Amino acid sequence: MATIRYMLSVSAPAERAFKAWADFRGLEKHFAFAQNVEHKEGHWEIEYKGIFRASKVVLQHTEIIDSRLVAFKSCEGVPLAGSVAFDAAGAKTYVTFVLSFDPPANRIGDIVSEAFGFPGIQLEEGLKKWAEALEKS
């Protein structure tokens, strides 16, 4: 399983950062690969642009700690699990994003993904856009 870890600080209280993240519908605004995000009973369906074709992953929250943590895993689509932690530091919040996933075609998929910067670079760019939007709101 490949793992991506990214940390950034935002000039916003943890409560506001948490609320902005916990509703996955905001992903479409900030992450170029997210094409359609829908909340359905107990899970989220996210259509995304992969390297060669569009795909869908179904996510469910596995843990939510108000203003501190959102954890999730896939129950359909690419096997993945992740979390977003929010650590308050006065007027700032440190946000740590972790995503572990099995790329399609295992090692070959991993090599191709790395060559195209997917999902690492796209996630980093999306997280920066998310942070900028949060700070402006």
N, C-alpha and C positions, 0 to 999 in steps of 0.2 A: 504494500500500500504506500502510495506517495503522500507526503504531508507538506502542506504549505502553512507557514506561520507568518503573520504580519502584524506589527504593532504600530499604532499611531496615537498621537494625542489630539484632542479636540478641545476648543475653548467653549465648553458647554458642560453643565452639570450632568452627572451620571444618569439621573432620572430622565432627563430629556433625551440623552443619547440612547438610552435603553428603549424608550418609547419609539424613537425614530427607527430603530432596527427591528424591534419585535414584530412589527407588521411587515411581512415579507413583500407586500405589494409595492413598497417603495423601491425594490430592487430594479424594476424596469427603468426608473429614472436615472439611475447611477451606473448600472452595470450594462455595458454594450451587448453582452451575450444574452441577457435576459430579455426574451421577446414577449412573453405573456405569463403573468403570474395570477393564479386564481386560488382563493381560499375555499376549500370544500370541507365537508364535515370531518373535522379532526386532522386534516392534512392540507398541504399546499402543493399545487401542481405548477411546475415551472417549465415552460418551453424555453429552450436556449439554442443558440447557434453554436454548434460544435465546429471542429476543424473542417470536416467534409460535408456535414449535413446537420439539419436541425434535429434535436432530440427532446425528450421530456424526462424530467425526474420528479418523483413524488416524495416530498419531505414531510416528516412529522416532528414536532417538538418532542424532545426526550426529557428536557429539564428547563424550567424557567424559574429564576430567582429574581424577584422584582428589583430592578435597577442594578443588577449585578451580572446576570448570566442568561444567555439564550443558547441552548444546545439542541441539535437536530441530527437526524439521520435519514437516509433514503429508505423507502419501503418499496420503491419501484424505480427502475432505471439504473443508472450507474451507481454501483455501491459506494456510498460516501457517508461520512459523519463529520460533524463540525461543531464549533462553539464560538461564541462571541462574548468575551468577558469585559466588563466595564468597571474600572477601578477609579474611584473618585479621588481627586487630588486638588482640593479647594475649588477654584472656578474652572479647572480643567478636568478632563477624564482621559485616562489611558485606556484605549480599546485594543484588545488582543483578539485577533481572528485566527482560528486554526481550522484547517480543512484537510481531512484524510480521505483519499479516494483511490479506487482501482480503475485506472484508465482502461478503456476497451482494448482488447488484444494484448493485455498485460504489458510485458516489457517493450514490445514494438510500439504499442500505443503510448507508453511512457516516453519513448524517444521522440516520436512524432509530436506529442504534446509539448515537450520541452523545446523542440525546434521552432514551433509556432508560438511559443510563449503562452500556451493555454494550459491551465487556467491562470497560472501565476501572475503574469504581467497584467492580464485583463482584470483579475481580482484586485491587484494593487491599484490600478487606475480607478476602478469603481469605488474602492474604499476611500481614495482621496477625494473623488467627486462627492461621495456621501458626506464626508467630513466637512467639505467646503459648504455644501448646502445646509448642513446642520448649523454651522457657525453663522451663516447669513440669516437663518430663520429666527 
